[in-house]
Amino acid sequence: MSSQKYTINDFAMMTPMKYYNNETESQKRSDMINNKNDEYMATVKNDGDWSMLIHYTKGNNLIRSRSISKVTGVYGDYTDKLPHICEEMDKLPDNTILLAELCWDEPGTNANTVGTILRCLPAKAVERQKEHKLKALVFDCLMINGNDNCFRPYSIRFADAHTLMQTYLATSAYIYTTQECKIDEQHTNFLEWADEIITNGGEGLVIQRKDNPYMPGTRTAWKTLKLKQSLPEMELKVIGTIAPKKQYEGDCIGTWPYWEVFSGHNNEDPDTGELTPIYDLVEVGPEVDRKTIPGNPVTKPFFYGWKNGVTVEYNGTTCDVTSGLTDADREWLATFEAKQMIANGELYAVVKAMQTNDLGKLRHGYVVRLRNDL
């Protein structure tokens, strides 16, 4: 049933829909997390600034914010700060409106870093993006060709956004749809997806009823649900390091370069005469058939003698955190300098996590950065 309610001119000052956030365990929350009766869908929530991309006609675009300026009395205008996104918007059909998160899609970037761009005057904002431009990750489509889409189910609106990207912006480096999180063999519910996203440095995800229309100005309970990091960033003392796992268990064995290879020699026990094979760590080139290597693949940190993570103090407990560290971090943690700083209580880690578990330990901790300047 057609239900044209809004025109293109209604959106510049339209109050955004809000998304429900409730961490209290309940049957409703469980139903959404477990996708009861296949009534729900989830998408990645990128950590940046909400925006509405309004494309009127070629060269006539508006990128507006969620919040009304106390100075101007209208929603914040990002248009002149994001000319590269406006250039891509010009490829869309006239009178088309998308909702997107303005962000960098790399782990470790967040709304605070995005804000350093969007709070600037346009010239400064453009200058600060000279080497690293913000992107618009689309999660909703409110209008196409002047046709109101708000009354349609969310599943259709998201599919429309995806079709628009494929049809008009397939080669765009700056506008594309965010990832849909489907329940599959690796993820038996949406909470497992959220855990994985947060562990990898992301913010979380948003669950919506598939039949949910876009409702400006509302935050209807149990129509939408945000699953995201609930604990603030914390500076926690590092009290130890974690040795790396030896065996590589990833899915890139066909090209994996780090191997422990039989040297062709054995150590002989002088008492028993038993022979123990000797292995060398060898970096294997792409031309070598891995099936013929007399040895096993090992992890990169083990190969180089790095550390794989840190142990931190949190509310009277100790927690191991391995996610978020760069190779440079892992290499440095194996140095004498790092060992001495830890012994002297001088090394801290800025950590974020989704929540604490029943033992009071951090659940899915992630190192934002190491700090040795406190």
Secondary structure, 3 states (H helix, E strand, C coil): CCCCCCCHHHCCCCCCCCCCCCCCCCHHHHHHHCCHHHCEEEEEECCCEEEEEEEEECCEEEEEEEEECCCCCCEEECHHHCHHHHHHHCCCCCCEEEEEEEECCCCCCCHHHHHHHHCCCHHHHHHHCCCCCCEEEEEEEEEECCEECCCCCHHHHHHHHHHHHHHHCCCCCCEEECCECCCCCCCCCHHHHHHHHHHCCCCEEEEEECCCCCCCCCCCECCEEEEECCCCCEEEEEEEEECCCCECCCCCCCCCCEEEEEEEEEEECCCCCCEEEEEEEEECCCCCCHHHCCEEEECHHHHHCCCCEEEEEECCEEEEECCCCCHHHHHHHCCHHHHHHHHCCCCEEEEECCEECCCCCEECCEEEEEECCC
